[in-house]
């Protein structure tokens, strides 16, 4: 049986890097992985982690999900080389809090351009091929923040809510072609995503913005401390490797689920979220926490 071909975005670190290495190094059914990233100067960590798989079952290419030409070039190269793309993992993204009162539309657009429109660009490029072959897997790295609101994550959460809506509609239409769409929904994960200057610099500027009232500043500080306390009590953020376990499950299942939470905690929170059709209970419980 020929190896499956996987295309993964956002592989310079974190979930993307670990997914690429895991799939390329599997003892049983290793995939040929095209691990992509926007900034090729950051490929060193991936090259080291890839080990003997580098340029054998793992290939690194430049791809920016906000630039259509890089997407088209990469997909064309893979199809010219292998004649197929079996798996697309949409992992590239940025995350972080904001003060919504003073967050510019341009900042919102930047978040959406990567987290939402980047997924659409990638998906549009591969689905005609997958539909023709009547086979394929599209796995989107979403977030628990894409199914339940989190205070001060209005920008990130809304981009992931949009992703969830797009994915659910797409999952229905593509099932007819034997193309399966799955969303993986982690909670906090041990990655470098929050240190991205695109996010951390924005928040720092917003906290100094004179238009932000003192009560909101104090609310943000209080919520941040409580979140850290809760994370510590729960044993800290989830390792990226545990998220990759779930990606593999979606990849290898004969009939994968549409939604996968990545821990018992996130599964319980998701179950709570959908229990009350009015949505009131989720908001009230967040306020109580």
C-alpha positions as CSV (number, residue, x, y, z in Angstrom):
1,X,0.0,0.0,0.0
2,X,1.4,3.4,-1.0
3,X,2.1,6.0,1.7
4,X,-0.5,8.6,2.3
5,X,0.5,12.2,1.5
6,X,-0.1,14.8,4.2
7,X,0.1,18.6,4.0
8,X,0.4,20.4,7.3
9,X,0.5,24.2,8.0
10,X,2.2,26.0,10.8
11,X,5.0,23.6,11.5
12,X,7.7,25.8,13.0
13,X,6.8,24.8,16.5
14,X,4.1,23.4,18.8
15,X,1.2,21.2,17.5
16,X,2.2,21.6,13.8
17,X,5.8,20.5,14.4
18,X,4.9,17.5,16.6
19,X,2.2,16.4,14.2
20,X,4.6,16.5,11.2
21,X,7.3,14.6,13.0
22,X,4.9,12.0,14.5
23,X,3.2,11.2,11.2
24,X,6.5,11.0,9.3
25,X,8.3,8.8,11.8
26,X,5.5,6.3,12.5
27,X,6.7,2.7,12.5
28,X,3.4,1.5,11.2
29,X,1.9,3.4,8.2
30,X,4.2,6.4,8.1
31,X,3.0,9.2,6.0
32,X,4.9,11.3,3.5
33,X,4.6,14.7,5.2
34,X,5.0,18.2,3.7
35,X,5.5,20.4,6.7
36,X,5.1,24.0,5.9
37,X,5.8,27.3,7.6
38,X,5.6,31.0,6.9
39,X,9.2,31.9,8.1
40,X,11.8,29.4,6.9
41,X,14.4,30.9,9.2
42,X,12.6,29.0,12.0
43,X,12.9,25.6,10.4
44,X,15.9,24.5,12.6
45,X,13.8,23.0,15.4
46,X,11.8,20.9,12.9
47,X,14.9,19.7,11.0
48,X,16.4,18.5,14.3
49,X,13.2,16.8,15.5
50,X,12.7,15.1,12.1
51,X,16.0,13.3,12.3
52,X,16.4,10.5,9.7
53,X,12.9,11.3,8.3
54,X,14.1,14.6,6.9
55,X,13.9,14.7,3.1
56,X,12.7,11.0,3.2
57,X,9.3,11.1,4.7
58,X,9.3,14.7,5.9
59,X,9.8,17.6,3.6
60,X,9.8,21.3,4.6
61,X,8.4,24.0,2.4
62,X,7.6,27.6,2.7
63,X,3.9,28.4,2.8
64,X,2.1,31.5,4.2
65,X,-1.7,30.8,4.6
66,X,-2.3,34.5,3.9
67,X,-0.6,34.4,0.5
68,X,-2.4,32.4,-2.1
69,X,0.6,32.0,-4.5
70,X,2.5,30.0,-1.9
71,X,-0.5,27.8,-1.3
72,X,-1.0,27.2,-5.0
73,X,2.7,26.5,-5.6
74,X,3.0,24.0,-2.7
75,X,-0.1,22.1,-3.6
76,X,0.9,21.9,-7.3
77,X,4.4,20.6,-6.3
78,X,2.9,17.8,-4.2
79,X,0.4,16.8,-6.9
80,X,3.1,16.9,-9.6
81,X,5.4,14.8,-7.4
82,X,3.0,12.3,-5.9
83,X,-0.3,12.6,-7.8
84,X,-2.3,12.9,-4.6
85,X,-2.9,14.6,-1.3
86,X,-4.7,12.4,1.2
87,X,-4.6,14.6,4.4
88,X,-4.7,18.3,5.0
89,X,-4.0,19.5,8.6
90,X,-4.9,23.2,9.0
91,X,-2.9,24.1,12.0
92,X,-1.4,27.5,11.3
93,X,-2.9,30.1,13.6
94,X,-2.3,32.9,16.2
95,X,-4.1,33.2,19.5
96,X,-4.3,35.6,22.4
97,X,-6.5,38.0,24.4
98,X,-7.6,41.5,23.6
99,X,-9.5,44.4,25.0
100,X,-12.4,44.5,22.6
101,X,-13.4,48.1,23.3
102,X,-10.2,49.4,21.6
103,X,-9.2,46.5,19.2
104,X,-9.0,47.9,15.7
105,X,-10.9,46.3,12.8
106,X,-7.5,45.9,11.2
107,X,-6.3,43.7,14.1
108,X,-9.5,41.6,14.0
109,X,-8.9,41.2,10.2
110,X,-5.4,40.0,10.8
111,X,-6.5,37.3,13.2
112,X,-9.2,36.2,10.8
113,X,-6.9,36.3,7.8
114,X,-4.7,33.6,9.4
115,X,-7.2,31.6,11.6
116,X,-10.2,31.6,9.3
117,X,-9.5,32.7,5.7
118,X,-6.2,30.8,5.8
119,X,-8.1,27.6,6.4
120,X,-10.5,28.5,3.5
121,X,-7.6,29.2,1.1
122,X,-6.0,25.9,2.0
123,X,-9.2,23.9,1.8
124,X,-10.3,25.4,-1.5
125,X,-7.0,24.4,-3.1
126,X,-7.2,20.7,-2.1
127,X,-10.9,19.8,-2.2
128,X,-11.3,19.6,-6.0
129,X,-8.5,17.0,-6.0
130,X,-10.0,15.1,-3.0
131,X,-13.5,15.2,-4.6
132,X,-12.2,13.8,-7.8
133,X,-10.4,10.9,-6.0
134,X,-13.5,10.5,-3.7
135,X,-11.1,10.3,-0.7
136,X,-9.5,12.6,1.8
137,X,-9.2,13.9,5.3
138,X,-9.3,17.5,6.4
139,X,-8.3,18.1,10.0
140,X,-8.7,21.6,11.4
141,X,-7.0,22.6,14.7
142,X,-9.8,24.6,16.3
143,X,-10.2,25.4,20.0
144,X,-12.5,25.0,22.9
145,X,-12.8,28.8,22.5
146,X,-14.5,28.0,19.2
147,X,-17.5,26.5,20.9
148,X,-17.7,28.5,24.1
149,X,-17.1,32.1,24.9
150,X,-14.1,33.1,26.9
151,X,-13.8,36.6,28.4
152,X,-11.2,38.9,26.7
153,X,-10.8,36.3,23.9
154,X,-13.4,37.9,21.6
155,X,-11.0,38.2,18.7
156,X,-9.5,34.7,18.9
157,X,-12.8,33.1,19.8
158,X,-14.8,34.7,17.0
159,X,-12.2,33.5,14.5
160,X,-12.5,29.9,15.8
161,X,-16.3,30.1,16.0
162,X,-16.2,31.1,12.3
163,X,-13.9,28.1,11.6
164,X,-16.4,25.8,13.4
165,X,-19.3,27.0,11.3
166,X,-17.4,26.7,8.0
167,X,-16.2,23.2,8.9
168,X,-19.6,21.9,9.9
169,X,-21.2,23.0,6.7
170,X,-18.3,21.6,4.7
171,X,-18.3,18.3,6.6
172,X,-21.9,17.7,5.4
173,X,-21.3,18.5,1.8
174,X,-18.0,16.7,1.5
175,X,-19.2,13.5,3.2
176,X,-20.9,12.7,-0.2
177,X,-17.5,12.5,-1.8
178,X,-16.0,10.4,1.0
179,X,-14.0,13.3,2.3
180,X,-14.1,13.6,6.0
181,X,-13.7,16.9,7.9
182,X,-12.8,16.8,11.6
183,X,-12.2,19.7,14.1
184,X,-9.8,19.1,17.0
185,X,-10.6,21.3,20.0
186,X,-7.9,21.7,22.6
187,X,-8.0,23.9,25.6
188,X,-4.7,25.6,26.7
189,X,-1.7,23.9,25.1
190,X,2.0,24.2,25.8
191,X,3.0,26.1,22.7
192,X,4.7,29.4,21.7
193,X,1.6,30.8,20.1
194,X,0.9,33.4,22.8
195,X,4.5,34.8,22.6
196,X,3.8,35.8,18.9
197,X,4.5,39.5,18.8
198,X,1.4,39.9,16.5
199,X,-0.6,39.1,19.7
200,X,1.5,40.0,22.7
201,X,2.4,43.5,21.4
202,X,-1.2,44.3,20.6
203,X,-2.4,43.5,24.2
204,X,0.4,45.5,25.7
205,X,-0.5,48.5,23.7
206,X,-4.2,48.1,24.5
207,X,-3.5,47.9,28.3
208,X,-1.8,51.3,28.0
209,X,-4.5,52.8,25.9
210,X,-6.1,55.7,27.8
211,X,-9.5,54.8,26.4
212,X,-9.6,51.6,28.4
213,X,-11.4,52.2,31.8
214,X,-9.7,51.1,35.0
215,X,-12.5,48.6,35.9
216,X,-11.8,46.7,32.6
217,X,-8.1,46.7,33.3
218,X,-8.7,45.3,36.8
219,X,-11.1,42.7,35.4
220,X,-8.5,41.5,32.9
221,X,-5.9,41.2,35.6
222,X,-8.3,39.3,37.9
223,X,-9.4,36.9,35.1
224,X,-5.7,36.3,34.1
225,X,-4.7,35.4,37.7
226,X,-7.7,33.1,38.1
227,X,-6.9,31.4,34.8
228,X,-3.4,30.8,35.9
229,X,-4.6,29.4,39.2
230,X,-7.0,27.0,37.5
231,X,-4.3,25.9,35.0
232,X,-1.9,25.1,37.9
233,X,-4.6,23.2,39.7
234,X,-5.3,21.2,36.6
235,X,-1.6,20.3,36.2
236,X,-0.8,23.0,33.7
237,X,-1.4,23.4,29.9
238,X,-1.8,20.3,27.9
239,X,1.3,19.0,26.1
240,X,1.2,19.3,22.3
241,X,1.8,15.5,22.1
242,X,-1.6,14.8,23.5
243,X,-3.2,16.9,20.8
244,X,-1.3,15.0,18.2
245,X,-2.7,11.7,19.7
246,X,-6.2,13.0,18.8
247,X,-5.1,14.1,15.3
248,X,-3.8,10.6,14.7
249,X,-7.2,9.2,15.9
250,X,-9.0,11.4,13.4
251,X,-6.6,10.5,10.7
252,X,-6.7,6.7,11.2
253,X,-10.4,6.2,12.1
254,X,-12.5,4.6,9.3
255,X,-15.3,7.0,10.1
256,X,-13.8,9.9,12.1
257,X,-15.9,12.1,14.3
258,X,-16.6,15.7,13.3
259,X,-15.5,17.1,16.7
260,X,-12.7,15.9,19.0
261,X,-11.9,17.4,22.3
262,X,-8.4,16.6,23.5
263,X,-8.8,15.9,27.2
264,X,-11.4,14.9,29.8
265,X,-11.7,18.5,31.0
266,X,-12.4,19.9,27.5
267,X,-14.9,17.1,26.8
268,X,-16.8,17.9,30.0
269,X,-16.8,21.6,29.2
270,X,-18.1,20.9,25.6
271,X,-20.8,18.6,27.0
272,X,-21.9,21.4,29.4
273,X,-21.9,24.0,26.6
274,X,-24.4,22.1,24.5
275,X,-26.7,20.9,27.3
276,X,-28.7,24.2,27.5
277,X,-30.1,25.3,24.1
278,X,-30.6,28.9,25.4
279,X,-26.9,29.3,26.0
280,X,-27.6,31.1,29.3
281,X,-26.1,28.4,31.5
282,X,-22.6,28.6,29.8
283,X,-22.4,32.3,30.4
284,X,-23.6,32.1,34.0
285,X,-21.1,29.3,34.8
286,X,-18.2,31.2,33.3
287,X,-19.1,34.2,35.4
288,X,-19.3,32.0,38.5
289,X,-15.8,30.6,37.8
